[in-house]
């Protein structure tokens, strides 16, 4: 794996980690149940994608 490829993977994982954090923060602060549920779903999907992608590395 080249250094450039590794940098791309680190960047992608960083974006997913950011999305997980932001969606969790949103879910914790939202009052509307539908929006909170949607933010929680985004959080779960982000975590799944992160885990799968990390597992490939």
N, C-alpha and C positions, 0 to 999 in steps of 0.2 A: 504494500500500500504506500502510495506516495504521500509526501507531506501535505500536498494540496488536497488530496482526497481525505486525509485525516482531519484537516481543518474544516472541510465541508461537513463531515460527520459530526464533529464537535459543535459546529454552528447549528446544524439541524437539531441535535439533542438539546442545545441551549434554548432554541426557540420553543421546542416542545415543553421543556421545563418551565419556561416563562408562561406559556399558555396554561399549564396545569396550575401554576400559582395564581394567575389572574382569575381563572374560572373558579377556583376555590374561594378566593377573596370575594368574588361577585356572589357566589352562592351563599356565603356567610352573611353578606350585607343586604341582600335583596329581601324585600317584604312580600312581594308578589310570589305566590306559590308556583305558578306556571314558569315564571322566569327563573326562580330558584332551581326548579327541577331541570330546566334546560341547561343552566350553568353547571349543575352537578353531572349531567350527562356529558357535557363537553369535557369536564374534568376526568370522568371515567374513560372516555375515548382517548383523550390525550395520554393518560397514563398507560393505556393498553398499547397505543402506537409507540410510545417511548420505550416500553418494556420489549416489545417485539423488535424494534429497530436496534436497541442496545444489545439484544440477544444475537443479532446478526454479526455484530462486531466482535 
